[in-house]
Amino acid sequence: MSQPEPAQAPPAEAARRFALTEDWVATIVGLALVVLAALGVITKGMLPL
């Protein structure tokens, strides 16, 4: 019987690559909303409160 080959570690370049996950998307959208509100693009009348 042949022995299974050990799993290879991913290259260092792949480990450093930036991945746009759901958390990063939510952070970017939240910051964009804060900036738009600070600039006055989003006013109090636009919010359904």
Protein Blocks (a to p, Z undefined) as FASTA:
>chain_A
ZZddddddddfklmmpccddfklmmmmmmmmmmmmmmnomacfklpcZZ
